[in-house]
């Protein structure tokens, strides 16, 4: 087969995939990816709810509690860097299976921790898998979503994150008073069930297969998906009429992380890392430390967890709305407004009291974490296939620096009487993220991934 024929066949495969309507196949993939993100988020948030009783059992102060939360976040940081990058070499599907298995096994082992050291080790290893699952799933979602609905489809897959937070809050309210914090982590082995469904409902990314030169496998995958989506494969005449999208084919594998900082990419890479750092400083600062912050304000743990529940429910709608809005109005204006308005929502939460505190919590939840899924989609669109997962993984990973610093800093602020200003730091981080995102200056709405890459290369 000549190189011209290979490129032509590859272009046709991507164009065939882009023209498909949202179908039963897309729905099945959506459910599997959604469940993966939801389990991931639930496991992440369970530790925040469990932290106060863990601290009581092991005699930890606020600063020590923050450091314990940081151990897991360091694992998530390294996991995002490792699995995101590795996914560009071994495939998205293999990386997904590995991350789900890892975080399910070690999250379950947290329940049998016998001291702080064993708990820290198990939490680190579970988060090493957990930290990689989100960027890998987001990359798969972007590559399997047609350009015209990528925001809505991939964005609503990421809406599973706040659903996971709702699940975590509900489980915490149900389990902690009856069976203690260890009971929470017994249920953390449930995500392992997903591995039985991956083989049937989650093929390897077509774009990844083409980038590795595995044309026959990509063609078989597209044929299978077409049959499920429209009941047949396209005729030769229909294929000939498709647009030429020119995907990457048999691309040489280099050190992908170095490419992120190459001339022409370095500016946007650094700006995206600022966005990620700012968001995760605020997001995980609230996720892990909100019960502790509110308890210091005299609010009982059960009521503090109810604020987490309100925030998480609002976040479901925030995530979903953001996904649809970026498809309708564009990535840059919608994301900027989410971050900019979000800064003032955090200030409101810092000053509210009484019933208004619930409304302020809902407003924060709408933007935080509501904006992050759509931001991750934007990151995936700005990079070509051969380094897309690396870019998404490092975006999440660099942000994790903010996330594992936040609980430690918040813990020290609470310990030394500066707790009243914690939410102000979250507001500032959102404001910085808003202007960093605006400075990127690229719009990707409604375009196939190949169209975006070609436009950026020209």
Phi, psi and omega in degrees: 000127181286162180297326179295318179295318179299313180297321180294314179298319181295317178299320180294321180297315180294318180295321177298318181291321181295331185277350185293144172283164173296124192228184177300322179296313179299321179298315180296317176298317180302314183297316181295313179295320179300314180296321179299314179293319181297315178296321178301309182295319180299315180297320180298315185283334180303325182292326177297318179289328182280344188300315178301311177292329174299315180299320178295317182295321184258006176067044183261142173273177181303316181295319179292324177297317178298320178294323178295318176297326181295326180302313178294322181291328174296320176300318178294322177301308180293325179296319179297316178296314186290305186286326176299312179294314182298328180299331177285349180253319186254350180109151182288319184296315179298318180295321179299312180300318182294317183291319180296314179299318183295311185286333178292314183295309186282336173293321176297324180290339176303327182297337182255016179301135182254349174201179183297323182296313180295321178298317180297319180295312181296321180293320178300313184290322178295319179287337175297322174284315182300319181296333179273339187292319182296308180297325179293315180295319179296321178296314176301315182298317179296319183284339178263355182262126174301146186304325185290338181233018186298318180298313181294317183286303182292324180296322179282337168297317179289344174295347174297337181299307176293332173300319176298324177293322176296316178301316181297316179296317179297315178297321180297315179295326182280317192267316187302313180295335185263314187239002178081177185293333181295327178300329179300321187273348173297322181283354184286353177278350183303321180304339179300337178300329181303329185299333179288339183260348184297316184301323184276321191249356182228089175286172174290148180302131178299318181294322176297315180300317179295319180297333178267003178079015182266069189294316182299318178295319179296319180295318178298319179296315179296318177302314181297317182291320178299317180298322179285330185276316184234004175084003181194169170265160183289151175282166180300320180295319178295320180295318181296335183274358183284152178290159180265109184260349175049072176286168173290135181228127177048050181286137178295131180275119178248193174278097192298325182293329177292328179295331179297332182254014178285158177307137183095339179242336189302317183300307182293326177300313181294321177296318178296325178292325175296316178301313182295316178301313181298317181294310187287337171302312182286313187297308182281338171299318177286315185301317184269328191249356183302313178302319180293319179300313183289326177297325178291341175270008177089013181266128180299157183301317181299322178287324177298319178294328178295327175294322175300320180294316178299315180298318182291320179297316177298325181294327177303313180289325178296314177301308184299314179299318182297321179300316179287322182294323180290333174287329184272318188246352179108155184290308189297310183295320183291314181295320178301314182295322177301313181290316184294309179294327179300327178301318181284333174296322178293323177295320178299316179298325180292330186257347186286160176210167179062216181295333179297338179295327178291318178295319179295321177297320178295320179296318177297316180299324180302319182262334185226095025257018189305336184270345194287324179300313180294325176296319178297323176298315179302317178298315181297326182287335185278358186231146178289166188303318189291345176228016183297311182294325176299314180299315180293318179298317180287329174301309178293321184294313179298323176299329180297338175299316175296322184290324180273343171284325186301309180299324179294311180296317178299318178302316179291323178297318178294319183293331185250024170080016180252021184299333182295343184254005182299311183294337176293325177293327177293320178297317180297319181295324177292322180294316177298318180298323181301313184281332174295318180294318180298328183287347181294319169075022180235131176252137187234007187302131171075004185260147170294152181302324180292324177297320180294315181296318180295320180293322180287331180281337184278000000 
